[in-house]
Amino acid sequence: MNKCTVHALYDNDHTLINSLKYIKEHNKKNCNIHEVYSPFPIHGLEKILNLEKTNLSFLSFIYGTFGFCISCLLTWYIMIFDWPQNIGGKPSFSWINNLPSFIPVIFELTIFFSAHLMCITYLIQGRLFPGCMAKNLDPRTTDNLFLIEIRTTIENVEDVMNFLKKNGAIEVKSKHI
């Protein structure tokens, strides 16, 4: 069974959504929506494509907790253990007594760790390493067009292409895998 990829370009996100819904509802034979490329996020697209929920929010909490722990340890080590200073008459032997003055540092480092580790996690999860080749199939999808990548069999290519043209695609191409 030979496989083929069909690329359909759209100039309107509503037309794209309607085509995706129609493809999903009628479940074309041996037709699989592989990817959708868009110049901006389309709300509701993840429900149509049945995408899994990511665990980025949980990781953000873990990274924030890690930053909180590191910042508490850092303030204790620097201001209590390593180099205690008498600032404003506060006792330099107790971290808990000085906690109100450490809150801004703890808050900022918690946000710092969470934000930076989330960015790194996003780049790793999206496979956006330095030097990677772009995965974008058509450079026009970064400007104003939308693209659906559909994988199907060679026998169904003509039917899928005619269906996509009939439902508002401005350009349809096929490529053998």
N, C-alpha and C positions, 0 to 999 in steps of 0.2 A: 504494500500500500504506500504510494508516494504521497508525501506531504507538500503542501503549498502554503505560502503566506500571502494574505491579501491586506493591502494598506489602503484605507479609505480616508480622504481628507475632507474636513467639514469647515465651513466658515462661521458656524453658529453653534454655540454650546447647547441650545435647546434642541436643535435638529440632531445633534450627536446623542443627547440623552434619549430622545425618542427612538432613534435607531437602536441604541443599546437595549432599551426596554423591549422593543419588538423582537430583537434577536434572542433575548433571554426568554421572553414569553413563548415564542414559537419554537425555540430550541432547534435551530436548523441542524439537520443531520450532519454529524461529524464536523461541526463548526464550533470552534473554541475561541473566545475573546482572550487574547494573550496579554495585551497591554493597551492602555489609552494614554496618549500624550496630549498635554494641554498647556497653554501659556500661563494659566492661572488655576488655582484649586477650584474644582467644581463640587459644590455641596450636594451630597446625596449620591455621588458616584460610587463611594465605597459600599453602599447598600445595594446598588444595582449589580455591581461586580462581585458581591459576597466576599469582600476582603476581610481578613482577620483583623481584630483589634490588636494594635501593637502594645508592648509592655513599656513604652517610653515613659509614661506617667509614673509607673512603679519605680523605674530606674531613677527618675528625677527625685523621688522621695528618698531612695537609698543614697544617692549622691549628696543630697542636702543633709542627711543624717551623718554621712561620712564627713562632710565639711564642718558640721556642728561639733563633732567629736574632735576633729583636728584643731579647730579654733579654740575650743576649751582647753585642750592640752597645750597648745601654743601659748595662750595667755597665762596659764599656770606656770609653764616652764620659764617664760621670759620674765614675767613680772613678780613671781613669788619665789621660784627656786633658784634661777640663775643670777638675776640681778635685781634684788628687791630694792625698791625706792620708796621714800616717804613723800608721797605727793598729796598735798592738802591735808595732812594729818591722818590719812587712812592707814590702818595697820597693814604692813607689808608681809605679814606672816600667814594671812588667811585669804585664800582665793574666794571663798563664799562671801566674805565681808566686802570684797572689792568687786563683786559680780556686777553691780549696776554700772560701774564705769567700763566694764568689759563688754557690755551688751552691743554697742555699735560695732566693735571689732568682730564679735561672734556672728552677728547678723550679716555683715558684709562678706565674711569668709564663707558662710553657709551659702549665700547667693553665688559667690564666685565659683565655688566648687561645683555647685549644681549646674550653673550655666555652662561652664567650660567642659565639664564631663559630658553633659547632654549634647553639646556640639560635636564632641569627639565620637560619642556613641552614634549620633545621627550619620556622621560621615562614614563610619565603619559599617553600619547597617545598610546604608544606601550604596555601599561600595564606591564611594567617591574619594578614593585615595589620590594623593598627588601623582600625576603622570598617567592616570587612567584615560582610556579612550572614551569619548562621549558616546552615550547609548542612544542619543537622539537620532531617529531615522530620517527626519526631514527638518532642516533648520527653520523652516517657516512656522513650525509649531512653537517656537520660542517667541514669535512675534504676534501672530493673529489667527493661526489656523489650528485645528484639532485633528488628531489622527487616531484611528482605531487600527490595531494590528490583530488580525484574525488568522488563526491557523485552521486549515481544513485539508481535505483530500483533493487530489487533482480532479476527480470526477465531479466534485461540487463547486469548483472554482467559478465556472460561468454563472451558475445559479446565484452564488453569493455576490458576485460582482454586479449582476443585474439588479439584485435586491438592494444593494447599497446605493447604486446609481438612482434607482427609483425612489429611495427614501432620503434624498437630499445631499448625497456625497458629491462634491464638486470635482473630485479626481479619485480614481480607483486604479490601483496597480497590483499585479500579482507577481510573485517570485517563488521559484521552486527552492525547497530547502535541501 
